[in-house]
Amino acid sequence: MAARPSFVVQASELDAGGKDFQRTIPQAWLAAVLEETDAKPLGDGEIDLRLSKSGPDVVVHGTAKADVELPCSRCLEPARVTLEPKISVLMVPAAKVREPEREHEMGAGEADVLPYDGDSVVLDDLVRDDLLLEIPMIPLCSEGCTGISSVPESAGRKGIDPRLAPLLAFKKENKE
């Protein structure tokens, strides 16, 4: 990720009435975020958030959206997936957040609380984490996907799973 944050709101610009924050998520930013996953961005994404102030705390609600392509879990063909996480978090000045003890178990009330520096609300990590958590564990190109067939391609169906090709080569070598 770039050292300079891309999505920043000044806390001084916020009040109890709230402020809409709508931005384009550049494809390059998404590519950097998704670099260590199988997901590839299919263009720019978008953020649509509402930020409001409650005392020194900032309440953030809204969504992020990005279209990505992943290999289908059954057939390995490209599967288009829309990531659209709901974002809901309370950001509190870092001075108010107590350092967790080593054996501290996070309570339910602490899960959606994040620190900010008191002046600038940086949304980059929040958006990144929510998009990453939205990536499906088992992406499918379609619900009816039959997967990779064991019938050779010459029979009009997809060939062997490319991940298993080295095993097939090993089997052929040992038969000879």
C-alpha positions as CSV (number, residue, x, y, z in Angstrom):
1,M,0.0,0.0,0.0
2,A,1.1,3.6,-0.6
3,A,2.5,5.4,2.4
4,R,0.0,8.3,1.8
5,P,-3.6,7.5,2.5
6,S,-6.1,7.8,-0.3
7,F,-9.4,8.2,1.7
8,V,-9.2,10.9,4.4
9,V,-11.8,13.1,6.0
10,Q,-10.9,15.9,8.4
11,A,-12.7,15.4,11.8
12,S,-13.1,19.2,12.0
13,E,-15.4,19.0,8.9
14,L,-17.8,16.7,10.6
15,D,-20.8,17.4,12.9
16,A,-23.7,15.5,14.3
17,G,-25.7,16.0,11.1
18,G,-23.1,14.0,9.2
19,K,-21.3,14.3,5.9
20,D,-21.5,12.1,2.8
21,F,-18.2,10.7,1.5
22,Q,-18.4,9.3,-2.0
23,R,-15.2,8.4,-3.8
24,T,-14.0,6.3,-6.6
25,I,-11.6,3.5,-5.5
26,P,-8.9,3.5,-8.3
27,Q,-8.2,0.1,-9.9
28,A,-4.5,0.5,-9.0
29,W,-5.4,0.9,-5.3
30,L,-7.7,-2.2,-5.5
31,A,-4.9,-4.2,-7.3
32,A,-2.4,-3.3,-4.5
33,V,-5.0,-4.4,-1.9
34,L,-5.8,-7.7,-3.6
35,E,-2.2,-8.4,-4.6
36,E,-1.9,-11.5,-2.3
37,T,-5.2,-13.0,-3.2
38,D,-6.5,-14.7,-6.4
39,A,-8.9,-11.7,-7.0
40,K,-8.2,-9.3,-9.8
41,P,-10.1,-6.0,-10.0
42,L,-12.3,-5.4,-13.0
43,G,-12.0,-1.6,-13.0
44,D,-12.6,1.1,-10.4
45,G,-14.7,0.5,-7.3
46,E,-16.6,3.0,-5.2
47,I,-17.1,4.1,-1.6
48,D,-20.4,5.5,-0.4
49,L,-20.2,6.4,3.3
50,R,-21.8,8.8,5.8
51,L,-19.6,10.1,8.6
52,S,-21.0,11.9,11.6
53,K,-19.6,13.1,14.8
54,S,-20.8,12.2,18.3
55,G,-18.7,14.2,20.7
56,P,-15.1,13.4,19.7
57,D,-16.1,10.0,18.2
58,V,-16.9,9.5,14.5
59,V,-19.6,7.1,13.3
60,V,-19.0,5.6,9.8
61,H,-21.8,3.8,7.9
62,G,-22.1,2.8,4.3
63,T,-20.8,0.5,1.7
64,A,-17.8,-0.1,-0.6
65,K,-18.2,-1.8,-3.9
66,A,-15.7,-3.5,-6.3
67,D,-16.1,-6.0,-9.1
68,V,-13.4,-8.7,-9.1
69,E,-12.6,-11.8,-11.0
70,L,-11.6,-15.0,-9.2
71,P,-11.0,-18.6,-10.4
72,C,-14.1,-20.7,-10.0
73,S,-13.6,-23.3,-7.2
74,R,-15.1,-26.0,-9.3
75,C,-13.8,-25.5,-12.9
76,L,-11.1,-22.8,-12.5
77,E,-12.8,-20.6,-15.2
78,P,-13.1,-16.9,-14.4
79,A,-15.9,-16.0,-12.0
80,R,-17.0,-12.4,-11.7
81,V,-17.9,-11.4,-8.1
82,T,-19.1,-8.1,-6.8
83,L,-17.7,-7.3,-3.4
84,E,-20.1,-5.0,-1.5
85,P,-19.3,-5.0,2.2
86,K,-21.5,-3.0,4.5
87,I,-19.3,-0.7,6.6
88,S,-20.3,0.3,10.1
89,V,-17.8,1.4,12.6
90,L,-17.2,3.8,15.5
91,M,-13.9,5.6,15.3
92,V,-12.6,7.1,18.5
93,P,-9.6,9.3,19.2
94,A,-6.5,7.1,19.6
95,A,-5.9,8.6,23.1
96,K,-9.3,7.0,24.3
97,V,-8.4,3.5,23.1
98,R,-6.6,1.5,25.7
99,E,-3.9,-0.8,24.7
100,P,-5.0,-4.4,25.0
101,E,-3.2,-6.6,27.4
102,R,-1.5,-9.6,26.0
103,E,-4.2,-11.9,27.2
104,H,-7.0,-9.4,26.6
105,E,-10.1,-10.9,25.0
106,M,-12.0,-8.4,22.8
107,G,-15.6,-7.9,23.8
108,A,-18.5,-7.6,21.4
109,G,-18.6,-3.8,22.0
110,E,-14.9,-3.4,21.0
111,A,-15.1,-5.2,17.7
112,D,-16.4,-2.3,15.7
113,V,-14.3,0.4,17.4
114,L,-11.2,1.8,15.6
115,P,-8.8,4.5,16.6
116,Y,-8.1,7.7,14.6
117,D,-5.6,10.4,15.3
118,G,-8.2,13.0,16.5
119,D,-7.7,15.2,13.5
120,S,-7.9,13.0,10.4
121,V,-10.2,10.0,9.8
122,V,-8.2,7.7,7.5
123,L,-10.5,5.2,5.9
124,D,-8.0,3.2,3.8
125,D,-7.5,0.3,6.3
126,L,-11.2,0.1,7.0
127,V,-12.1,-0.2,3.3
128,R,-9.2,-2.6,2.6
129,D,-10.2,-4.9,5.4
130,D,-13.9,-5.0,4.6
131,L,-13.2,-5.7,0.9
132,L,-10.8,-8.5,1.8
133,L,-13.3,-10.1,4.2
134,E,-16.0,-10.0,1.5
135,I,-14.0,-12.2,-0.9
136,P,-15.9,-15.5,-1.1
137,M,-14.1,-18.6,0.1
138,I,-15.6,-20.7,-2.6
139,P,-16.3,-18.5,-5.7
140,L,-18.4,-20.1,-8.4
141,C,-18.8,-19.0,-12.1
142,S,-22.4,-20.1,-11.8
143,E,-24.5,-22.1,-9.4
144,G,-24.9,-24.9,-12.0
145,C,-21.1,-25.3,-12.5
146,T,-20.4,-29.0,-12.9
147,G,-16.7,-28.5,-12.3
148,I,-13.8,-30.2,-14.1
149,S,-14.6,-33.4,-15.8
150,S,-12.4,-36.5,-15.8
151,V,-13.4,-37.1,-19.4
152,P,-10.7,-36.0,-21.8
153,E,-11.1,-32.7,-23.8
154,S,-11.4,-34.6,-27.0
155,A,-14.8,-35.9,-25.8
156,G,-16.1,-32.3,-25.8
157,R,-15.6,-31.5,-22.1
158,K,-13.0,-29.7,-20.1
159,G,-9.7,-31.5,-19.5
160,I,-7.9,-32.3,-16.4
161,D,-7.6,-29.8,-13.6
162,P,-4.3,-28.0,-14.4
163,R,-3.3,-28.3,-10.7
164,L,-3.3,-32.1,-11.1
165,A,-1.3,-32.2,-14.4
166,P,2.1,-32.9,-12.6
167,L,0.5,-36.0,-11.0
168,L,-0.7,-37.2,-14.4
169,A,2.7,-36.7,-15.8
170,F,4.2,-38.6,-12.9
171,K,1.7,-41.5,-13.4
172,K,2.6,-41.7,-17.1
173,E,6.3,-41.8,-16.4
174,N,6.0,-44.6,-13.8
175,K,3.8,-46.8,-16.2
176,E,6.7,-46.8,-18.7
